[in-house]
């Protein structure tokens, strides 16, 4: 499954890059994120709770960063499991481009592999969920990195009835894990 998109963040490239590599900023930004920790120089571990259609899941996953070109681009590689609900693995390419107004265009291209109950839900439902979560993530992320939100306003629990990415993400839920991986790094 492919998920692609772009978003404008009202902050400069260096601020966006720093935010994408800060576990606390990401924890506040990722819908349903229960925990996110840096476990190595270029590695993160996370737990995200979410719902896609009738399937409510708790994903646990890890992501590593590769092909780093600070502060312009990198590739995220990750995998996650939601137990009997399924598994996800994938790769996300992230690119940051400075805009004339001082903002940043963030472009992402995710390739995700899904298995289990979530994969059986169908691509259309998962794509819709991924898009919805992506919107939630980018709204929260933009507010956090531009200083317009505090932790309580940006954090929140659960993403409700998801129709995320990608991600995320990141990221990121089988496809949601993939976006979640994008967002989480």
C-alpha positions as a Markdown table, in Angstrom:
| # | Residue | x | y | z |
|---|---|---|---|---|
| 1 | Unk | 0.0 | 0.0 | 0.0 |
| 2 | Unk | 1.3 | 3.5 | -0.9 |
| 3 | Unk | 0.5 | 6.6 | 1.0 |
| 4 | Unk | 1.8 | 9.9 | -0.4 |
| 5 | Unk | 1.2 | 13.5 | 0.6 |
| 6 | Unk | 2.5 | 16.9 | 1.5 |
| 7 | Unk | 1.8 | 19.5 | 4.2 |
| 8 | Unk | 2.9 | 23.0 | 4.9 |
| 9 | Unk | 4.2 | 23.6 | 8.4 |
| 10 | Unk | 4.4 | 27.3 | 9.6 |
| 11 | Unk | 8.0 | 27.0 | 10.8 |
| 12 | Unk | 11.4 | 27.0 | 9.3 |
| 13 | Unk | 13.1 | 23.8 | 8.0 |
| 14 | Unk | 15.5 | 23.5 | 11.0 |
| 15 | Unk | 12.6 | 23.8 | 13.5 |
| 16 | Unk | 10.6 | 21.2 | 11.6 |
| 17 | Unk | 13.6 | 18.9 | 11.4 |
| 18 | Unk | 14.2 | 19.2 | 15.1 |
| 19 | Unk | 10.5 | 18.5 | 15.9 |
| 20 | Unk | 10.5 | 15.4 | 13.7 |
| 21 | Unk | 13.5 | 14.1 | 15.8 |
| 22 | Unk | 12.2 | 15.1 | 19.2 |
| 23 | Unk | 10.3 | 12.3 | 21.0 |
| 24 | Unk | 8.3 | 14.7 | 23.2 |
| 25 | Unk | 7.1 | 16.8 | 20.2 |
| 26 | Unk | 6.1 | 13.6 | 18.4 |
| 27 | Unk | 4.4 | 12.1 | 21.4 |
| 28 | Unk | 2.2 | 15.3 | 21.6 |
| 29 | Unk | 1.5 | 15.2 | 17.9 |
| 30 | Unk | 0.7 | 11.6 | 17.1 |
| 31 | Unk | -3.0 | 10.7 | 17.7 |
| 32 | Unk | -3.3 | 8.0 | 20.3 |
| 33 | Unk | 0.4 | 7.9 | 21.2 |
| 34 | Unk | 0.8 | 6.3 | 24.6 |
| 35 | Unk | 4.6 | 6.2 | 24.6 |
| 36 | Unk | 7.5 | 7.2 | 22.4 |
| 37 | Unk | 11.1 | 6.8 | 23.3 |
| 38 | Unk | 14.4 | 7.1 | 21.6 |
| 39 | Unk | 16.2 | 3.8 | 22.0 |
| 40 | Unk | 19.3 | 4.5 | 19.9 |
| 41 | Unk | 21.0 | 7.2 | 17.9 |
| 42 | Unk | 18.6 | 6.8 | 15.0 |
| 43 | Unk | 15.9 | 4.5 | 16.5 |
| 44 | Unk | 12.6 | 5.0 | 18.3 |
| 45 | Unk | 10.1 | 2.7 | 20.0 |
| 46 | Unk | 6.4 | 3.6 | 20.3 |
| 47 | Unk | 3.0 | 2.4 | 21.4 |
| 48 | Unk | -0.1 | 3.9 | 19.7 |
| 49 | Unk | -3.8 | 3.1 | 20.3 |
| 50 | Unk | -6.2 | 3.6 | 17.4 |
| 51 | Unk | -9.2 | 2.4 | 15.6 |
| 52 | Unk | -9.8 | 1.6 | 11.9 |
| 53 | Unk | -13.4 | 0.8 | 11.2 |
| 54 | Unk | -14.5 | -2.0 | 13.6 |
| 55 | Unk | -10.9 | -2.9 | 14.6 |
| 56 | Unk | -9.5 | -1.1 | 17.7 |
| 57 | Unk | -5.8 | -1.8 | 18.2 |
| 58 | Unk | -2.7 | -1.1 | 20.2 |
| 59 | Unk | 0.3 | -1.0 | 18.0 |
| 60 | Unk | 3.8 | -1.5 | 19.3 |
| 61 | Unk | 6.6 | -0.8 | 16.9 |
| 62 | Unk | 10.1 | 0.4 | 16.2 |
| 63 | Unk | 11.5 | 2.6 | 13.5 |
| 64 | Unk | 15.0 | 3.4 | 12.4 |
| 65 | Unk | 16.2 | 6.4 | 10.4 |
| 66 | Unk | 18.4 | 5.9 | 7.4 |
| 67 | Unk | 19.8 | 8.0 | 4.5 |
| 68 | Unk | 19.9 | 11.1 | 6.8 |
| 69 | Unk | 20.5 | 14.4 | 5.0 |
| 70 | Unk | 19.9 | 16.9 | 7.9 |
| 71 | Unk | 17.8 | 19.0 | 7.8 |
| 72 | Unk | 16.4 | 18.1 | 4.4 |
| 73 | Unk | 15.5 | 14.4 | 4.2 |
| 74 | Unk | 15.6 | 10.9 | 5.6 |
| 75 | Unk | 14.1 | 7.4 | 5.2 |
| 76 | Unk | 12.3 | 5.7 | 8.0 |
| 77 | Unk | 12.2 | 1.9 | 8.2 |
| 78 | Unk | 9.9 | 0.3 | 10.7 |
| 79 | Unk | 7.6 | -2.5 | 11.8 |
| 80 | Unk | 4.8 | -2.8 | 14.3 |
| 81 | Unk | 2.5 | -5.4 | 15.7 |
| 82 | Unk | -1.1 | -5.2 | 17.0 |
| 83 | Unk | -1.2 | -8.8 | 18.1 |
| 84 | Unk | -4.1 | -10.7 | 16.6 |
| 85 | Unk | -5.3 | -7.5 | 14.7 |
| 86 | Unk | -2.3 | -7.7 | 12.5 |
| 87 | Unk | 1.2 | -6.4 | 11.7 |
| 88 | Unk | 2.6 | -3.6 | 9.6 |
| 89 | Unk | 6.0 | -2.9 | 8.1 |
| 90 | Unk | 7.1 | -0.2 | 5.8 |
| 91 | Unk | 9.4 | 2.5 | 4.7 |
| 92 | Unk | 8.7 | 6.2 | 4.5 |
| 93 | Unk | 10.8 | 8.8 | 2.6 |
| 94 | Unk | 10.5 | 12.3 | 4.1 |
| 95 | Unk | 11.7 | 15.5 | 2.5 |
| 96 | Unk | 11.6 | 19.1 | 3.8 |
| 97 | Unk | 11.7 | 22.1 | 1.5 |
| 98 | Unk | 12.0 | 25.7 | 2.6 |
| 99 | Unk | 9.2 | 28.0 | 1.4 |
| 100 | Unk | 9.6 | 31.7 | 0.6 |
| 101 | Unk | 7.3 | 32.7 | 3.4 |
| 102 | Unk | 9.6 | 31.0 | 6.0 |
| 103 | Unk | 7.4 | 27.9 | 6.3 |
| 104 | Unk | 8.3 | 24.3 | 5.3 |
| 105 | Unk | 6.8 | 21.9 | 2.8 |
| 106 | Unk | 7.0 | 18.4 | 4.2 |
| 107 | Unk | 6.6 | 15.7 | 1.5 |
| 108 | Unk | 6.2 | 12.0 | 2.4 |
| 109 | Unk | 6.0 | 8.8 | 0.4 |
| 110 | Unk | 5.2 | 5.6 | 2.4 |
| 111 | Unk | 5.2 | 2.0 | 1.2 |
| 112 | Unk | 3.5 | -0.2 | 3.8 |
| 113 | Unk | 2.9 | -3.9 | 4.1 |
| 114 | Unk | -0.1 | -5.0 | 6.1 |
| 115 | Unk | -1.3 | -8.4 | 7.4 |
| 116 | Unk | -4.0 | -9.8 | 9.7 |
| 117 | Unk | -7.5 | -8.4 | 10.4 |
| 118 | Unk | -6.5 | -4.8 | 9.4 |
| 119 | Unk | -5.3 | -5.9 | 6.0 |
| 120 | Unk | -8.7 | -7.5 | 5.5 |
| 121 | Unk | -10.6 | -4.2 | 6.0 |
| 122 | Unk | -9.7 | -3.1 | 2.5 |
| 123 | Unk | -7.5 | -0.5 | 1.0 |
| 124 | Unk | -10.3 | 2.1 | 0.7 |
| 125 | Unk | -11.0 | 2.1 | 4.5 |
| 126 | Unk | -7.4 | 2.0 | 5.4 |
| 127 | Unk | -6.5 | 4.9 | 3.0 |
| 128 | Unk | -9.3 | 6.9 | 4.5 |
| 129 | Unk | -8.1 | 6.3 | 8.0 |
| 130 | Unk | -4.5 | 7.1 | 7.0 |
| 131 | Unk | -5.6 | 10.4 | 5.5 |
| 132 | Unk | -7.6 | 11.4 | 8.5 |
| 133 | Unk | -4.8 | 10.5 | 11.0 |
| 134 | Unk | -2.3 | 12.4 | 8.8 |
| 135 | Unk | -4.5 | 15.5 | 9.0 |
| 136 | Unk | -4.7 | 15.2 | 12.8 |
| 137 | Unk | -0.9 | 14.6 | 13.1 |
| 138 | Unk | 0.0 | 17.6 | 10.9 |
| 139 | Unk | -2.4 | 19.9 | 12.7 |
| 140 | Unk | -1.0 | 19.0 | 16.1 |
| 141 | Unk | 2.6 | 19.0 | 14.9 |
| 142 | Unk | 2.3 | 22.4 | 13.3 |
| 143 | Unk | 0.8 | 23.8 | 16.5 |
| 144 | Unk | 3.5 | 22.3 | 18.7 |
| 145 | Unk | 6.5 | 23.4 | 16.5 |
| 146 | Unk | 5.2 | 26.8 | 15.9 |
| 147 | Unk | 4.6 | 27.4 | 19.6 |
| 148 | Unk | 0.8 | 27.7 | 19.3 |
| 149 | Unk | -0.1 | 24.7 | 21.6 |
| 150 | Unk | 1.0 | 23.4 | 24.9 |
| 151 | Unk | 1.3 | 19.7 | 25.7 |
| 152 | Unk | -2.2 | 19.3 | 27.0 |
| 153 | Unk | -3.8 | 20.8 | 23.9 |
| 154 | Unk | -1.7 | 19.0 | 21.5 |
| 155 | Unk | -1.5 | 15.6 | 23.1 |
| 156 | Unk | -4.9 | 14.0 | 23.7 |
| 157 | Unk | -5.7 | 10.3 | 23.9 |
| 158 | Unk | -6.9 | 8.2 | 21.0 |
| 159 | Unk | -7.8 | 9.2 | 17.6 |
| 160 | Unk | -11.5 | 8.3 | 17.9 |
| 161 | Unk | -13.2 | 6.6 | 15.0 |
| 162 | Unk | -10.4 | 6.8 | 12.4 |
| 163 | Unk | -11.3 | 7.1 | 8.9 |
| 164 | Unk | -4.4 | 8.9 | 10.2 |
| 165 | Unk | -1.9 | 8.7 | 8.4 |
| 166 | Unk | 1.2 | 8.4 | 8.3 |
| 167 | Unk | 1.8 | 8.3 | 8.2 |
| 168 | Unk | 2.3 | 8.9 | 9.9 |
| 169 | Unk | 3.2 | 8.5 | 10.2 |
| 170 | Unk | 4.1 | 8.2 | 11.0 |
| 171 | Unk | 3.0 | 6.2 | 12.0 |
| 172 | Unk | 0.5 | 4.5 | 11.3 |
| 173 | Unk | -3.8 | 1.3 | 12.1 |
| 174 | Unk | -1.6 | -0.9 | 10.0 |
| 175 | Unk | -1.3 | 1.8 | 7.5 |
| 176 | Unk | -1.5 | 4.1 | 10.4 |
| 177 | Unk | 1.6 | 2.5 | 11.8 |
| 178 | Unk | 3.4 | 3.2 | 8.6 |
| 179 | Unk | 2.4 | 6.9 | 8.8 |
| 180 | Unk | 3.0 | 6.8 | 12.5 |
| 181 | Unk | 6.5 | 5.6 | 11.6 |
| 182 | Unk | 6.8 | 8.7 | 9.4 |
| 183 | Unk | 5.6 | 11.0 | 12.1 |
| 184 | Unk | 7.5 | 9.3 | 14.8 |
| 185 | Unk | 10.9 | 10.0 | 13.4 |
